[in-house]
Amino acid sequence: MANPIRLSRALKIALPIALVAAAAPMVAQMPEVPGKADKSRVTAGTYTADAGHSLVAWKVSHFGFNDYFGLFGDVTGSLTIDTANPAASKVSVTIPVSKIVTANAALTSHLLKPAADGKPADFFGAAPADATFVSTSVTPGADGMSAKIAGNLTLNGVTKPVTVDATLAGAGTNPFTKAATVGFHGKAVIKRSDFNVKYGLPFVSDDVTLDITAAFEKK
């Protein structure tokens, strides 16, 4: 009769090995992620923003207690990449302010609340114009994966220079559209008072951190 203690030990050893062996073929069959953070995969040309997957998140400090977040989506525009001379690359995007969203319906409504009694709106008003960012220069980083993109941001009827710190997030071929695609993450900080959005200062911070994620497809 087999020793039950030895049998239990054998099962403890054999079972994990069997599970790993069974899973190995499935792991081997899993498809590769199409986008890679690899500058050699980026091709020159003109790209169009993938509006469904390009977003600008914003963050402000609320009363100094914590940070509050909101989001702009449906970003459109174009990107021209010159791989031989990255400094000659250009980007131009449009951000629909009217589609701003937050986690609170009342706050979202306040951001788009119409002006009253001839006074300016607290934030953007009922029918805000789209914001735009148009690059004026691109300064590539030494790593070949990052760049400082200087440009003009037009928001709430005011145009000011803004610099975006951008990093290549991925490049490859979109498996659905079959288009060459590049994606970037970006960071920038603006002062909302520069764009005549002054409601709640200083209780809601003047500094607004922008966290950008954008994908562009070659057409």
N, C-alpha and C positions, 0 to 999 in steps of 0.2 A: 504494500500500500504506500502510495506517495506521501512524502512528508508535507502536510498542508502549509507549513511555514515556508519551506523551500519553494513550493508551488506558487505561493502568494508573491514571494520575492521575484520569481521568474516572470510572473505576469506583469509586475510593476516595471520591469526592465523591458520586456518584449512589447507591451502595449504602446508606449510612446514611440518606439522605433517603427512599429507597424503604421501608426498614424502619420508619422513624418514621411514614410515611404509612400503611403497612399496619397498624401497631399502633393508630393513632388511633381507628378505629371500635371496636376492642375495649375501649380505655380508656373511651370514651364510654358503652359499654354496661354497664360494671361497676356493680353496685348500690352505693348509699350505705350506710355503716355506720349502723345505726338509732339508736345512742346518741350523744349529743353533750354535751360539758361546757358546757351552756347553761341558766342558771337559768330562763329564760323557758319552757322546755319542761317544767318541774316543775309538776305539778298537785296541788292539795290533796286530802286523803283519807287513808284507812288502807291500808297496804301490808303484805304478808306476805313474810318473808324467803325468798329463793330458796336453799334449803338446799344445792342442788348446786353453787352458785356463790358461796357465802359462806364465807370462811375467816379464821382467826386464826393468823398465824404468830408464833412466839416465838423470841427470840434471847438467848443468854447467852454470856458470855466463858468459855472453857475454859482454866483455868490461866494466863490472861493471854496465851496464845500466839495464839489466834484465836477467832473466834465460831462457835458451833454453833447450828443451826436445828432447829426442830420445827414441828408443825402440828396445829391443831384444825380439823376440818371439820364438815359437816352442821349448820351454825348455823341455828337456827330463831328465829322471833319476829315482832314486828310493829313498824311505824313509822307514826306519825301525823304528817302534814305539814300545817301551817297556813301557806299562802303569804301570807295577809294579815298574819299575826303569827307569823313564824318562831320566835320565842322560846317560843311555846306548843306547838311540836312535841315529840313524845315518841318514845322508842324503848325496847323491851324485848326482849332476846334471851337464848337458852339455848344453851350451848356444851357438847356432850357430851365431858367429859374422858376418858371410857372409850375414846374413839376417837382418842386422841392417837397420832401417828405421828412417827417420825424416820427418818433414812436408815440406821439401824443396828438390826437386829432385837433384839440383846441389850440395847441401851439402851432401846428401846421396852418390852421385857419388864420391865426394871428399874423403869421409871416406874410400871408397874402391878403390881409385885411385892407380894404380900400381906405384911402385918405378921407378925412372928414373936416368939414368947415374950412375948406381951403388950406388946411395944414398938410404937410408932407406925411406920407404913410409912415407908420412906426418902423416897418422893415421894407418889404419890396412892393407892397401894394397889390391891387387886384389883377392887374394885367402887366406884369413886369416884362421888360424886354429880355431877350436871351443874352446871356453873358458870352463873351468871346475871349479866346487867348490866341494870340498870333506871335510866333517866335520871331525874335530879331537876331539871335545868335545862339549857336550851340558850341559848348566847350567840352569836348570829350575828356573823360577821365583816363588816367594812365593805364587802368586795368582793361580798357576796351569794352567794359560792360556798363559804364555809367557816364553821365553827362550832366552838365549844368545848362539848362535851357532858359535863356533870358527871353522875355517877351513882354507884350502889352496885354494886360487884362482889362477888359471893359466890363464893368458891372454897375448896375444901377445908374447908368448914364455917365459914369466917370471912368477914365482910362488912366491906369497907373502901371509902372513897370513892376514885374514880378519875376522871380527866378525859381524854377522848379528843379529840384534835385531828382534826376531820373535814373532808374536802374533797369537793365534788361531783365525781364522775368522769364521769357521763353520765346523760342522761335521754332518754326516747323511748318507742317502742312495740316490744315484743319481737315479731319477725316470726313466731315459732312459736306463742306463746301468745296473741298479739294483746293482751296486757295492757300498760297503762302501767307503765313500769319506771324506777326510779332506782337509781343505784349510787354508792357512796361509798368513799373510801379513808380510813383512820384510823390514828393513831399514839398510843401511850400507853406509859408506863414504870411498872412496878410493882416492889415489893420482894417477892420470894418468901417471905422470912422473915416478912413481915406476915401471910402465909397459912399459917404453920406448915409451910413446905416449906424445911427448913434443911440437908438433906443436902449435904455437900461444900463448905460455906462455909468459907473465902472462895475456895477454889480454883476453884469454879464460881460465877460472880458472883451476888450478891444481886439486882442490878438485872436485870430481864427486860424487853426491848423487845418490844412487841406491834405487829405490822403487820397491819392489818385491811383486808379488802376484802369489801364486802357489797353484794348486790343485793336490791332489794325490788320486788315486783310488786303492783299494785293489784288487789284481788279484788272 
